[in-house]
Amino acid sequence: MSQTYQEAIENSNIVSKTDINGIITFVNDEFCKISGYSYDELIGANHNIVRHPDIPKSNFTLLWDTILSKKPYKATVKNLTKDGQTVYLNTTITPILDENDEIKEFIAIRYDVTEEVELKKRLEKKEKELEELNKDLENRVSLQTKKLKELNKTLEKRVQEEISKNEEKQKLLFWQSRMASLGQMLANIAHQWRQPLTELNLTLFNMNKSCKNNNQKKVDDLYLESKTLISTMSSTIDDFTNFFNPQKEKKSFDIRDAIDEALIILKKVVEDINIKLNMPKECRVIGVLNELSQVIVNLIQNTKDACILNNIDNKTIFIGLYEEEILNKKYAKIEIKDNAGGIDKENLDKIFDPYFTTKHKSQGTGLGLFMSKMIIEKSLNGELSHKNIENGSLFTILIPFDNLG
């Protein structure tokens, strides 16, 4: 081997030599640097000096059987440094033969793969955590599905009881629509899940790609994003179930938090939409935050669908939050304006009717705006209204500050 070639190998790799008994006869500077031992500490020592105690004896049996049979041994080896640190080295040990074809020494060439191995371990750990989260989510879905089925069994009786308490036409329609829509509820849950499932699949793909590129920060960010998506999907199950729960707990919440939650849920949906926000101050009302978020989600999703249907290029949604006094009563006022083309005049009086939709039946059930109106009126004691504006629609939500029912 030429001197130049030998120097090139020694300068770019971790090199050592041992005699036939495994006693170190040569190490280069890279070996000293990775092991933490000095040259004098290593020369004359058994190569076991860097052996990691976790490695089973069977590994070394295989190693010696291989090299003593005059074959090179290749493996990723776990070693222990002088100061107790673990390193992983991609190792090739080659027997060197004399003129009589007998082994006279062994030369080992290694390179450090510790970072890659540790990154792989961290990724495997995170994948395991995601699997556990998915299993938990499956259990929650199963449990909530069971509750929905049980609820379906008693729903008709509850409808009749509600009718007997109040024959008001709107309340009767409300409860009848609940019974009619319950069969659609699992399909609606699946609809709400399609987007986050697609996002989760893309996130896991990008996590794998980032791992291969040794981008640990990106892996961590994508891992947190995956956990957020799974949490959102789990929350969706609770939201649908909670809507049918007459004992749901109403609490004080900031409307801005409900709007922010809706925008997080729709993060990927609104990527190509210019969202303009004007929410200068806190507006606290009494109710269920997730229900108001669901209304905001429905209204923004409808705008997105309308923009696609009407081929709107510069899609824009403006969301404003204000305080307003009407007839000596103070309200929180939410305005959602878009440039999606508005609603045809012949349909203006029907948009809040149950089962009315301008979408294809595969895209909507006609319950979105109806249920949104019911949430605002029945759960938040408020009002939801619509009017056409120039090039679009304006939905207005009024919620009284003293709305505890």
C-alpha positions in Angstrom: 0.0 0.0 0.0 1.5 3.4 -1.0 2.3 5.9 1.7 -0.1 8.5 0.2 -3.0 5.9 0.1 -2.3 4.8 3.6 -2.3 8.4 4.9 -5.6 9.1 3.1 -7.3 6.1 4.8 -5.9 7.1 8.2 -6.9 10.7 7.9 -10.5 9.9 6.9 -11.3 6.9 9.0 -10.8 5.4 12.5 -8.0 2.8 12.0 -6.4 0.2 14.3 -4.3 -2.9 14.0 -4.1 -5.9 16.4 -2.0 -9.0 16.4 -3.4 -12.5 16.1 -4.4 -12.4 19.8 -6.3 -9.1 19.6 -3.5 -7.0 21.2 -3.4 -3.5 19.8 -0.3 -2.8 17.7 -1.3 0.4 16.0 -4.0 3.2 16.3 -4.3 6.4 14.4 -5.2 9.8 15.8 -8.9 9.4 14.9 -9.1 6.2 17.0 -7.6 8.0 20.0 -10.0 10.9 19.5 -13.2 8.8 19.4 -12.1 6.4 22.2 -10.7 9.1 24.6 -7.6 7.0 25.3 -4.1 8.1 24.5 -1.8 6.3 22.1 0.3 5.0 24.9 -2.8 3.7 26.8 -3.9 1.8 23.7 -0.7 0.2 22.3 -0.2 -3.2 23.9 -3.7 -3.3 25.4 -6.3 -5.8 24.4 -8.9 -4.5 22.0 -11.5 -5.3 24.6 -10.5 -2.0 26.2 -13.3 -0.3 24.2 -15.8 -3.2 24.4 -19.2 -2.2 25.6 -20.6 -4.3 28.5 -24.0 -4.5 26.8 -22.7 -6.5 23.8 -23.4 -10.2 24.2 -20.6 -12.7 24.0 -22.2 -14.3 20.9 -21.3 -11.2 18.9 -17.6 -11.6 19.6 -17.8 -15.4 19.0 -19.1 -14.6 15.5 -16.5 -11.9 15.0 -13.6 -14.3 15.8 -15.0 -17.2 13.9 -15.3 -14.9 10.8 -11.9 -13.3 10.9 -10.0 -16.5 11.9 -11.5 -18.1 8.8 -9.7 -15.4 6.9 -12.9 -13.5 6.0 -13.6 -9.8 6.6 -16.1 -9.0 9.4 -18.6 -6.1 8.8 -21.0 -4.7 11.4 -22.1 -1.7 13.3 -20.4 -2.0 16.7 -21.3 -0.5 19.9 -18.2 0.7 21.9 -17.5 2.4 25.2 -15.2 5.4 25.4 -12.8 6.1 28.3 -15.2 8.5 29.9 -18.1 6.1 29.7 -19.8 7.5 26.6 -21.4 5.1 24.1 -20.4 5.4 20.4 -21.5 3.4 17.4 -18.9 2.6 14.7 -19.5 1.1 11.3 -16.7 -1.4 11.4 -14.8 -3.6 8.9 -12.1 -6.0 10.3 -9.9 -7.6 7.7 -7.3 -10.3 8.3 -3.8 -9.5 6.8 -2.0 -12.6 5.5 1.7 -13.3 5.2 3.5 -15.0 2.2 2.4 -18.4 3.6 -1.2 -17.4 3.5 -1.3 -17.3 7.3 -2.9 -14.6 9.4 -0.2 -12.2 10.8 -2.5 -9.4 12.0 -5.9 -7.7 11.7 -6.6 -4.2 10.5 -9.9 -2.5 11.4 -11.3 0.5 9.6 -14.3 2.3 11.1 -16.3 5.4 10.8 -18.5 7.1 13.4 -22.3 6.5 12.9 -23.3 7.5 16.4 -25.5 10.4 15.4 -27.4 8.3 12.8 -28.0 5.5 15.2 -29.2 7.8 18.0 -31.5 9.6 15.5 -33.0 6.3 14.4 -33.6 5.4 18.1 -35.3 8.7 18.8 -37.5 8.3 15.7 -38.4 4.7 16.7 -39.3 6.0 20.1 -41.5 8.7 18.7 -43.1 6.3 16.2 -43.9 4.0 19.2 -45.5 6.9 21.0 -47.6 7.8 18.0 -48.7 4.1 17.8 -49.8 4.3 21.4 -51.6 7.6 20.7 -53.3 6.0 17.7 -54.4 3.0 19.8 -55.8 5.3 22.5 -57.6 7.2 19.7 -59.1 3.9 18.3 -60.3 3.0 21.8 -61.9 6.4 22.2 -63.6 6.2 18.8 -64.9 2.7 19.7 -66.2 4.0 23.1 -67.8 7.1 21.6 -69.4 5.0 18.8 -70.9 2.7 21.4 -72.3 5.8 23.2 -73.8 7.1 20.0 -75.4 3.8 19.3 -76.8 3.7 22.9 -78.0 7.2 22.5 -79.8 6.3 19.3 -81.8 3.7 21.1 -83.2 6.2 23.6 -83.3 9.3 21.3 -86.9 8.7 20.0 -88.2 8.6 23.6 -86.3 11.8 24.4 -87.7 13.5 21.3 -91.3 12.6 22.4 -90.6 13.9 25.9 -89.3 17.2 24.5 -92.3 17.6 22.2 -94.7 17.1 25.1 -92.9 19.9 27.0 -92.9 22.4 24.2 -95.0 22.2 21.0 -93.2 25.1 19.5 -92.6 24.3 15.9 -88.9 25.3 15.8 -88.0 23.2 18.9 -89.9 20.2 17.4 -88.0 20.6 14.2 -84.8 20.9 16.1 -85.3 17.6 17.9 -86.6 15.8 14.8 -83.6 16.9 12.9 -81.4 15.5 15.6 -83.0 12.1 15.3 -82.9 12.2 11.6 -79.2 13.4 11.5 -77.9 10.9 14.0 -77.6 8.3 11.3 -75.4 10.7 9.4 -73.2 11.5 12.4 -70.6 8.8 11.9 -70.4 9.9 8.3 -69.9 13.5 9.4 -67.2 12.5 11.8 -65.4 10.7 8.9 -65.8 13.9 6.8 -64.2 16.0 9.6 -61.4 13.4 9.8 -60.5 13.3 6.1 -58.4 16.5 6.2 -56.4 15.8 9.4 -55.8 12.2 8.3 -54.3 13.4 5.0 -52.2 15.9 7.0 -51.1 13.2 9.4 -50.0 11.0 6.5 -48.1 13.8 4.9 -46.5 14.8 8.3 -45.3 11.2 8.9 -43.9 11.1 5.3 -42.0 14.4 6.0 -40.8 13.1 9.3 -39.3 10.0 7.7 -37.7 12.3 5.0 -36.3 14.6 7.7 -34.9 11.7 9.6 -33.0 10.5 6.5 -31.7 14.0 6.1 -30.6 14.1 9.8 -32.8 17.1 10.5 -33.6 16.5 14.1 -35.4 19.9 14.7 -37.7 19.2 11.7 -38.4 15.7 13.1 -39.3 17.1 16.5 -41.6 19.8 14.9 -43.4 17.2 12.8 -43.8 14.9 15.8 -45.5 17.7 17.7 -47.6 18.5 14.7 -48.7 14.9 14.5 -49.7 14.9 18.2 -51.7 18.1 17.6 -53.6 16.5 14.7 -54.4 13.3 16.7 -55.6 15.4 19.6 -57.8 17.4 17.2 -59.3 14.2 15.7 -60.0 12.9 19.2 -61.6 16.3 20.1 -63.9 16.0 17.1 -65.3 12.7 18.5 -66.1 14.5 21.8 -67.6 17.5 20.0 -70.1 15.4 18.1 -71.1 13.4 21.2 -71.2 16.5 23.4 -73.7 18.1 21.0 -76.3 15.5 21.9 -75.5 15.7 25.6 -78.2 17.6 27.5 -76.0 17.8 30.6 -73.0 19.4 28.8 -71.2 22.0 31.0 -71.2 25.6 29.9 -68.2 27.7 30.9 -66.9 31.2 30.4 -64.5 31.4 27.4 -62.9 33.9 25.2 -64.4 34.0 21.7 -60.9 34.6 20.2 -59.9 31.2 21.5 -62.8 29.5 19.7 -61.8 31.3 16.4 -58.1 30.4 16.9 -59.1 26.7 17.5 -61.2 26.7 14.3 -58.3 28.1 12.3 -55.9 25.5 13.7 -58.3 22.7 12.7 -58.5 24.2 9.2 -54.8 25.0 8.9 -54.3 23.1 5.7 -57.7 24.0 4.3 -57.0 27.7 4.4 -53.4 27.6 3.2 -54.5 29.3 -0.1 -56.9 31.7 1.5 -55.9 35.2 2.8 -57.3 35.3 6.3 -57.6 38.8 7.8 -58.3 39.0 11.5 -59.5 42.0 13.6 -59.9 40.8 17.2 -58.6 43.7 19.3 -59.9 42.7 22.7 -61.1 39.8 24.8 -64.8 38.9 24.5 -65.9 36.3 27.1 -69.3 34.6 26.9 -70.9 31.5 28.5 -71.2 28.3 26.5 -69.2 25.4 25.0 -66.0 26.7 23.2 -65.8 23.7 20.9 -69.4 24.2 19.7 -68.7 27.8 18.6 -65.4 26.6 17.0 -67.5 24.0 15.0 -69.7 26.8 13.7 -66.7 28.8 12.6 -65.3 25.7 10.9 -68.6 25.2 9.1 -68.7 28.8 7.8 -65.1 28.8 6.7 -65.4 25.4 5.0 -68.5 26.6 3.2 -66.5 29.7 2.0 -63.7 27.4 0.8 -66.2 25.2 -1.1 -67.9 28.3 -2.7 -64.5 29.7 -3.8 -63.7 26.5 -5.5 -67.1 26.3 -7.1 -66.9 29.8 -8.4 -63.3 29.6 -9.4 -62.2 32.5 -7.1 -58.4 33.2 -7.5 -57.7 35.7 -4.8 -59.6 34.0 -1.9 -60.1 36.2 1.1 -61.9 35.8 4.4 -62.2 38.6 7.0 -63.0 37.7 10.6 -63.9 40.5 12.9 -64.8 40.5 16.6 -66.5 43.5 18.3 -68.7 44.6 21.1 -72.1 46.0 20.1 -75.1 47.4 22.0 -78.5 46.7 20.6 -81.7 48.0 22.4 -79.7 48.5 25.6 -78.3 45.0 25.5 -74.6 44.2 24.9 -73.5 41.6 22.5 -70.3 40.0 21.2 -70.5 40.4 17.4 -68.5 38.1 15.1 -68.4 39.0 11.4 -67.2 36.5 8.7 -66.9 38.1 5.3 -65.7 36.5 2.1 -65.3 37.2 -1.7 -66.7 33.8 -2.8 -69.5 35.3 -4.9 -72.4 35.3 -2.4 -75.6 33.1 -2.5 -78.1 33.1 -5.3 -81.2 35.2 -4.5 -83.6 32.3 -4.9 -81.7 30.4 -2.2 -81.3 33.2 0.4 -84.4 32.2 2.4 -83.4 28.5 2.4 -79.8 28.4 3.5 -80.6 27.7 7.2 -83.3 25.0 6.4 -82.4 21.5 7.3 -81.2 19.3 4.4 -81.0 22.2 2.0 -77.7 22.3 0.1 -76.3 23.5 -3.2 -73.5 21.1 -3.0 -73.3 17.6 -4.5 -74.7 15.0 -2.1 -71.3 13.5 -1.7 -70.0 16.8 -0.3 -72.7 17.9 2.1 -75.9 16.8 3.9 -77.5 20.2 4.1 -77.2 20.1 7.9 -74.1 22.3 8.4 -75.7 25.8 8.4 -78.9 24.5 10.1 -76.9 22.9 12.9 -74.7 26.0 13.2 -77.8 28.1 13.6 -79.1 25.7 16.3 -75.9 25.9 18.2 -75.8 29.7 18.2 -79.5 30.0 19.1 -80.0 27.0 21.5 -76.6 26.7 23.1 -75.4 30.3 23.1 -78.8 32.1 23.2 -77.5 34.1 20.2 -78.3 34.8 16.6 -76.8 33.8 13.3 -77.7 35.7 10.1 -76.5 36.1 6.6 -76.6 38.7 3.8 -75.0 39.1 0.5 -72.4 41.8 0.1 -70.3 43.0 -2.9 -68.7 39.9 -4.4 -69.4 37.7 -1.4 -71.3 36.8 1.8 -71.4 38.3 5.3 -72.3 35.9 8.2 -73.0 37.7 11.5 -73.1 36.0 14.9 -74.5 37.9 17.9 -73.9 36.4 21.4 -75.3 38.3 24.4 -72.7 38.8 27.2 -75.3 37.7 29.7 -76.1 34.5 27.8 -76.1 32.0 30.6 -79.3 30.1 30.1 
